[in-house]
């Protein structure tokens, strides 16, 4: 006898809400959407996986008794909706970020420090397969204590969450310096697809240096990277015993014995393989460092990560540990806002996250 699927509802009908619908449709034995909250039911996107009830109010949405609600609504609406759901005793998985600005973050400080119900945030980037594999190598101690990470893979709070996780930074104070730079680039794809004709565009880049307790994080991102065919993501993680550069891991067995290994992606369905196309995981040498929890579903890496958020939230509601708490996500967003302020002013900015841990 199999376990019943995880049941959840979605508040919102936008681009990110569609990710949760697609993931649930790809994993029908594990995930079930009980309903969607829509201000305008006629605006709801096509629903993969069959008809899903559409509701115009929370009473209708919660009548099906989902295990939790995913809030995928505009930034300004998110804090209000989180508080309303929490007041009804409903656990929340909030889409990022959990508020639009510092004032919005201040308004949810009490919920972040002492949540009355499980409130997590769907910060998915560290659950993308390659990031998850790198983080597993870091957690194994193969690099020793990590002192530097450079991340050019995601914007604002997403990129800063990755930096924090690679460096092992919690809520301690962080010193920030940042600059902006613009350069020409041939326009590439966007959400609507490739451009019809070749044209020159402007690429906006933000560079930031974050220092915390002897650790250095370098944030580097241009808005083109998510879709561009000519701007690749880059990650470097350094410890006293080794480093990760992209997918290459260099480390020392001892002072006279260096080892170089590659994080190898394993996918089924290629080169005549008949298992069906899906991502299996990553190996390093003779061992697995990451296995895809959604296999054999056919999902893109970011969808695998979104599914990971849903699976982790169900575990959290069942009494498991937090994966990305509202407090952590609020701190990531505050860091992103402080980076933007430092880039605008040119001055060093100090951010202190201790208030998010209840100690500030």
N, C-alpha and C positions, 0 to 999 in steps of 0.2 A: 504494500500500500504506500503510495507516494504522499508527500506533504502537500497541503493545499498551496496554491500560488500566493505569493505576497500580494496583498491588495493595497492599492493606493489611488488617490484622486489627484487631479491636476487643476490648479487654479491658474488660468491663463491660456491663451490660444496663439501665442507668437512663435517665432522661429525656434527658440529653445524648447518651448513646450512640445514641439513636434519631435524633438529628439527622444523625449521620454515615451511618446506614443510609438515611435518606430522600434525602440528597444523592447517595449512590452510586446509588440506584435511579433518580434523575432524570438521571444522567449515565453511563449504562451503557457508553458507548463510551470514557469517560475514566477511570472509577473502578470498581474491583472489590473487594468485601469477600471475603477468603479464608476468614474464620472469626470466630467470636465466642467469647470466654472467659467462661464463666458458672459461678459457684459452684453455682447451682441451675438446671440446664437447663430445668426446668419453669417458671421465672420469666421466661424470655426473652420480650420484647415481640414482637408481630406483625412480621414481616419484609417490608417492601416490596421488590419486585423479585425475589421468588423465594426458594427455600430456601437458607439459608446454614449451613454446618456449625457445630455447637455443640460446644465442647470444655470439658472439666473441668480441664485442666492446660495449662501452657505448652508442653510437648513436643508435644501434639496441635495446639495453635494455630500453632506455628512450623513444623510439618512441611510446610505448603503453601508455605513460603519467601516470605512477604510482604516487600515492600520496607521496610515499617515497621509498627509497632504503635501504635494510638491507645489510650492509657490513660484510660478514663472510669470510674474507680472512686472510692470514697470518699476524702476528703482524706488520712486517716491511712494508707491503703493505698498511695497514689500514690508516695511516696518509695521504699518498699520494692520496688514493682514496677518503677519506673524503673531502680533499681540492678540488679535481677535481669536485666532485659532487656539492659541495657548490658553486663553481664558475659557475656552470650551473644553479644555483637556485633550486637545488633538495634537499629537506630535507633528512636527514640521520639518520638511526638507526644503530649505530655501534656495532658490537659484541665486547665483552670485551677481553683483554684490548684495549684501543684506540691507543696504541703505544708500542713498545717493551721495551723501556728503558727510562731513564731520558732525554737523548738527543732527543729521539722521542717525548716525552711529551713537551719538550721545543719548538719543531718545530710546535706544534699545540696550543701554548698558546694564540695566537691572536684569533683563531677560538673558543677557549673555553671561553674567556673573552667577546668577542663581536661577536657571531656567526651571519653571514649574513642570514642564514636560520635556521630553527629548527634543531639542532643536538643533539640527545639524544644517550644514550648508553644502550644496552640491558642487564643491570644488573638486573637479575631476582630473585636472592635469597630472597630478602625481599618480593617478591610477591608469594613465595611458601606458600601454605595455612597455615601451622602451624606458620611460621615466621610472616605472615600477621596477624594471630590471636593474637599472642603475642604482636606485635607492636600496635594493636588496644587497647589491655588492657593498655599498657604503655601510649598511647595517651589519654586514658580516664581519666587519673589522679589517677587511683585506687591505684597505688604504691607510689604516691607522686612524688617528684623530684627524678629521677634516678641518682644514684651516682656510680654504679658499674654494669658492664656486663661482663660475661665470655662466650665466644663463641667457641665451637669446632664443627663446622658444615660445613665449606667451606674453601678453600685455598686462600691465598694471598688477592688480591683485593676484592674477594667475601666475605671472612670472615671479612675483615676490614670495608667493607661497612655496613655489619650487625652490627658490633660493634658501628660504628658511629651513626647508626639510633637508636639502643637501648639506647645509651647514650645521643643522641641529640647533638652530636659534629658537628660543621660546619667546617670552614676553619681556626680555631684558631691553634696556635702552639701546638705541641704534643711532649712530651718527651718519648723516646722509649728505652727499654732494652729488649734484646732477647737472647735466647740460643737454641742450637740444641741438640737432644738426639736420639740415635739409640737403637733399641731393636729387639729381634727376634720375628717373627710372622709366623704362618702357612699361606701360600699363599692362597688368596681367589680369587673370580672372578675379571675379568677386562672387558674391552670393548668386548673382544672376547668370554666371558662366563667363567664358572667355570674351574679350572685347571683339567687336565686329571688325575694327580696323586698327592698325598700329598707331599708337599715339604716345607722346611723351608726357609723363606725369611727374609729380613732386613726391618724394619719399621723406616722411617725417620720422626722425630717429631720436629716441631718448636714451641717454647713457647715464647710469647712476652707480655710485660707489657707496656701499653700506658696510659699516664697521661695527662689530659688536663683540666685545670681550676677546679680542685677539683673532677674530675671524673676519674675512673679507668676502663680501658678495658683490659681484659686478652684474648689473642689470643692463641689458642692451636689447632694444626692440624697435622695429619699424612696423607700421601697420600693414605693410605689404606682405609680411611673412606668412600669414595664415593661408593665403591662396597662391602666392607668387611661385612661378616655376624657376625663378633665378635668385631667390633669397632663401637660403636654407637655414633651418634651426641649428644652433650650436650649443653644446654643453661641455664644460670642463669642470672637473671636481678634483681637488688636490688634498692629499694627506701626507703625513711624514713617511709613510711606507709605500705610497703609490699614487696613481692618478687615473681618472677616466677621461679620455678625450673622444667625444662622440661615442663610438661603440668599442673603442680599444681600451683595454685595461692593462696597465703596466704596474707591476708590484714587485716587492722584494720578498723572497723566502727567507733570506738572511742577507747580510751586508755584501756577500760575494755571489749571490744567486738571484739574478733578475728573471722575471717571467713576464711574457707578453701574451695576452689572450684576447679574443674578440667575442663580443656579445653577438651570438648568431641567432637571427630570427628564424623561427620554424613555422612554416605555413603548410597546411594540407591542400590538396587539390592542384598542385603544380607538377609540371613535367610528367604528365600521365598518371599521377596519383589519383585514386578513385574514392578517396574519403569524403569528397565534397570540399569546396573552398572555404577555409576558415583559418584564423590565426590560432596556433597551438601555444606558443610561448617563446622564451629566450633561454638559450644555454650559454654557459661560459665554460670552455674546456669540456670536461666530462660530466658536468652537473647542470641541472635545471636551476635557474635563478628566478624564473617567473613562468607561471602557467596561467593561461587565459581562463578565467572562471566562467566565461560564457560559451566556451567551445561545446558543440560544433556550430553554434549560431553564426551566420554570415553577417558580421558587423564590422564597420570601420573602427579604427583604434579609438577615436574619440567616443564612439558609441559604446565600445567595450568599457571605457572609463565611466560613462554615464550609468551603464548597467551596474558597475561596481559601486557607485554612489547609492543606488537603490537597494542593492543587496546588503551593503553596510548599514543603511538606515534601518532595514528590517531587523538586523542583528542588534542594533542599538535599542530599538523599541522593545526588543525581547530581553533587555537587560545587559547587553554587551557593551564594550567600550566605545567611546567616541572616536570617530575617524576624522571629522573636521567640524569642530564645535562652532557655534555662533560666535563665541569669543575669539577663536583662532581666525575665522574668516573676517571678523570686524578688524582685527589687528592687521591682517594682510591688506585690507582695503585702506586702513589708515596709513599704512606704509606707502601704498600707491599714491594717496593724496599728498603725503609729505614729499615724495619724490617729485611730483608735479610742481609743488610749491618751491622746492629747491631749484628745479630747472628754470622756473620763471624768475626767481630772485637772484640766482647765482650764489646765494649764501649757503653756508652749512646749516643744516636743520637737524635737531635732535628729536627723535620720537621715542616715547616711553610707553611700552605696552603693559606695564604692570597693573594698570587699572582694569584691564581685561581679565586678569587672573584673580581679581578681588583684593590685590595687595597695593594698588596705587591710590 
